[in-house]
């Protein structure tokens, strides 16, 4: 499973989400494949960020979101974003096992973005 965090970023800023992969025994592992998608809290894909392959693969990776990934449209004070990560891995219990995780973060509207 991936590390789950709750963070806030200012509109048009940059947020770096660190993701660590573990097997069912909580042992760090390098996945066979991994991808991420970015959604708003209604389940709409943000900035065409759907099934973005993670490369290179490692037991810990950094996903960098900025620009249109962190944009607030309209007059809301802030908006929630959901980074959805899915991966496959091998372990002593099997091959091509799957894992998923969601990371929730908020994008805060700024004076510049209003």
N, C-alpha and C positions, 0 to 999 in steps of 0.2 A: 504494500500500500504506500501511497505517497504522503509526504508531510502536508498537513492541512493547516492553513494560516488564515488570519483575518487581518486585512491591511486596508489602508486608505491612501489614495494617490490624488494629487491635484489634477484637474482637467488639463489635458495636453502634456502632462508630465510623463515620467517613466517609472514603471514598477518592474522589479525583477523578482520572479517567483522561483525559489529554489525547490526542486522536486527530488526527493530521494526514493529509490525503489527498493522494496524488501520482498522477500518470499514469505510463504505462510508461517515460517518459523522466526520471522523478524530478522533474518539474515540479509544484509545488503546484497543486491544482485544487479547484474546488467541485463536489462530486458532484451529479448530477441527483436522486438519492434515496439515503437511507442509513438503516439500522436496526441495532439491537443486541439481543442476547439474553444472558442470564446463566445459566450452567450450573454444576453441581458437577462433580467429576472423573469421575462415572459417566454424565454426559450428561443428567442430570435438570434441568429448568428450575427455577430458584430464584425464589421470590417472584412468580410469574406474569410474569416479565420475558422475554417472548418477542416478537420482532419489534417492539420499541419504536422508533417513528419518531424520527429525529433532526431537530429543528427548532429554530431556523432552521439551514439548511445554510450551511456556510462551509468554507474550506480547513483550518481547525483548529477543533475543537469540544471541549467538556468534558463528560464523562459523569460524573455524580455518583451514587455508590452509598452508601447508608447504611441504618440500621435493619435490617429483615429481610433486606436484600441481604447484610448482613455479620453473619450470625448463625451460631453454632456450636451445634448440637444434640448433646447427649450429652457424653461425657467426652474427646473428642479434643483434643489440644493445639492443633491447627490443622487447617484444611480448605482445600483449594485451590478456587478459583473461576475460571471461564473466561468472560471477556467476549468474545463473538463479534460482530464487526462485519462487515456486508456493505453494499456500495454499488454504484451504477452511475454511470458518467461518460462524457463524450464527449471525444474527442481527434482529432488528425489521422489516426489509424488506424481510426476508426470511431465509431459511436454506440452508446449503451447497453452499453458494455463493463463487465464486472463485476470487483469486487475483494472480497477477504475477508481478515480478519486475526483472530487470537486474541490476547488479552492475559491472561496467567496472573497471578493474585495469590493471596495466602494470607490467611485470616482466622484470627487468633490468639485462642485461648480466653483469657478473662480470669477473675480470681477472681470478679468480679461475675456473669459469665455461667455459671459452673460450677454 
